[in-house]
Amino acid sequence: MPSKPVHDSSGPVTVGSQALDDRAAEGGGTKQRVAWIATLASILVVALVVRMWGLDFGFPNRRTRPDEAFLVSIVMRILQGDPNPHSFLYPSLVLYFLAGLYFVAFLVGRLFGVFPSMSAFVSLWRESPDWFLLAGRSVSALLGTANVFVVQRIGSLLFDRRVALLAAFYLALAFLHVSQSHFAV
């Protein structure tokens, strides 16, 4: 396809099949890009809010989600030196990820003199597991929000920005995805 000269205030710009001068490309695209980023940011904020809302449900009754306590007890065994979860009902990556998160919490607590040893950290789990469950639920909510972003990226690669934003919006408010993002599993 032959190129046609287009005139703007800075002089002629050649428009070809793939060639546009950077100045001409930025003219109308900047506002659209800002609007797209603002829309995506809004969708991600909504996704995060609906996933973080009510993370403390069931406290202090820990039997509302008994599998969470089971998983955290496996993570505590991992932290005490047994890297084998001895249970493969749930993906092991979740267990090791939580173990890493709890280990960082232990290190920070040890730095400030809260936990003299790993056994003191594990005994806190036995006495008051709410923090551990809330940390696991928070990680799940953050990863669920990250899924919304990933869906948007895939949508923009396979289709276009409009389809991508629509898919991200639907996943941000999808009931099952939101509810499963509330659990530390």
Secondary structure, DSSP 8 states (H G I E B T S, - for coil): ---EEEEETTEEEEE-SS---HHHHHHHHHHHHHHHHHHHHHHHHHHHHHHHTTTTTT-S-GGGSHHHHHHHHHHHHHHTT----S--SS-HHHHHHHHHHHHHHHHHHHHTTS-SSHHHHHHHHHH-THHHHHHHHHHHHHHHHHHHHHHHHHHHHHS-HHHHHHHHHHHHH-HHHHHHTTS--
